[in-house]
Amino acid sequence: MNAGESLDIEYALYWTKRPALTSEAVPMPLSTRIGDHLAEEGIKVFVVEFGRKQIADYWGEEPEAFIEVSDNAEVTFSTVEKNNHADTWRATLNVSRKPGTTSPVELRCKLRFEDSIDSETWTYQWIP
């Protein structure tokens, strides 16, 4: 391009409560913890931390968890709560195997924030 020539540029402006999310900003599973339920035999407890440090303070309202489980198991309890110490969202799932099943259990969980923004999906294969 030479001096004095015109250059056409196109762009879009979006007016929202928060900046546009890039792939670097979408909440993702950061860690997984697994243990036996202390009060109920046969229940496994899965704790998944979701977050991104650069946007941790930006998510004000509690997200909703979307959980999928293979046919050989069921989720008996689930909750999502803010972990203020780590600036993350913590999803807790209690999962039990259905009687008589021996195959691995497939688990998936993602969080949906306001404006229908989804986290990355946590996927786990539980082999008892």
C-alpha positions in Angstrom: 0.0 0.0 0.0 1.3 3.4 -0.9 0.8 6.7 0.9 -2.6 8.3 0.0 -4.3 5.1 -1.0 -7.5 4.2 0.8 -7.9 1.0 2.9 -11.3 -0.5 3.7 -11.5 -2.0 7.1 -14.6 -3.8 8.6 -15.2 -4.6 12.2 -18.1 -5.3 14.6 -18.7 -3.8 18.0 -20.6 -5.8 20.6 -22.1 -4.1 23.7 -22.4 -6.7 26.4 -21.9 -7.0 30.2 -18.6 -8.8 29.6 -15.9 -8.9 27.0 -15.9 -11.5 24.3 -14.6 -14.9 25.4 -11.6 -16.3 23.6 -10.5 -19.9 23.8 -8.0 -18.7 26.5 -10.8 -17.4 28.6 -13.3 -20.3 28.5 -13.4 -22.0 31.9 -11.9 -25.4 31.7 -11.4 -28.4 34.1 -8.2 -27.8 36.0 -8.1 -30.7 38.4 -10.0 -33.8 39.5 -10.2 -35.5 42.9 -11.8 -38.9 43.5 -12.6 -40.7 46.7 -15.1 -43.0 48.5 -18.1 -41.5 50.1 -17.6 -41.8 53.9 -21.2 -42.4 54.9 -22.6 -44.4 51.9 -21.0 -47.6 50.7 -20.6 -48.0 46.9 -20.7 -44.3 46.2 -17.7 -42.6 44.5 -17.2 -38.8 44.9 -15.8 -36.9 42.0 -14.7 -33.2 42.6 -13.8 -31.2 39.5 -12.3 -27.7 39.6 -13.2 -25.4 36.7 -11.7 -22.1 36.1 -9.2 -19.7 34.4 -7.2 -17.5 36.6 -7.5 -14.4 34.4 -11.3 -14.4 34.6 -11.9 -15.9 38.0 -13.4 -12.8 39.5 -15.6 -12.2 36.4 -18.1 -15.0 36.9 -20.4 -13.7 39.5 -23.4 -15.9 39.3 -23.4 -19.6 40.0 -23.3 -21.8 36.9 -25.5 -24.8 36.3 -23.9 -28.2 35.9 -24.8 -30.5 32.9 -23.9 -34.1 33.7 -23.9 -37.2 31.5 -23.4 -40.7 32.8 -23.3 -44.0 31.0 -26.3 -46.4 31.5 -24.4 -48.5 34.0 -24.3 -45.8 36.7 -26.3 -42.9 38.2 -25.6 -39.6 39.8 -27.0 -39.6 43.3 -26.0 -36.0 44.2 -24.4 -33.1 42.5 -23.6 -29.5 43.4 -21.6 -26.5 42.1 -20.0 -24.0 44.4 -17.5 -21.2 44.2 -14.1 -22.0 45.6 -12.9 -18.6 46.7 -9.6 -19.9 47.9 -8.6 -21.0 44.4 -10.8 -18.7 42.4 -12.5 -21.6 40.7 -15.9 -23.3 40.4 -16.1 -26.7 42.1 -18.5 -29.4 40.8 -19.1 -32.3 43.1 -20.7 -35.5 41.8 -21.7 -38.6 43.8 -21.9 -41.6 41.5 -23.0 -45.2 42.1 -22.7 -48.1 39.8 -25.9 -50.0 39.0 -26.0 -53.5 40.5 -24.6 -56.3 38.3 -22.6 -54.0 36.0 -18.9 -54.6 35.4 -18.1 -52.3 32.5 -16.3 -48.9 32.9 -18.5 -45.8 33.7 -18.3 -42.8 31.4 -18.7 -39.4 33.0 -19.0 -36.0 31.5 -19.7 -32.6 33.1 -19.7 -29.1 31.9 -20.8 -25.8 33.5 -23.2 -23.4 31.8 -22.8 -19.7 32.8 -25.2 -16.9 32.2 -25.6 -15.9 28.5 -25.4 -19.7 27.7 -21.6 -19.7 27.9 -20.3 -23.3 28.4 -17.1 -24.4 30.0 -15.0 -27.1 28.3 -16.4 -30.6 29.0 -14.7 -32.7 31.7 -14.6 -36.3 30.6 -13.6 -39.3 32.8 -13.7 -43.1 32.5 -14.1 -44.7 35.9 -12.8 -48.2 36.0 -13.7 -49.7 39.4 
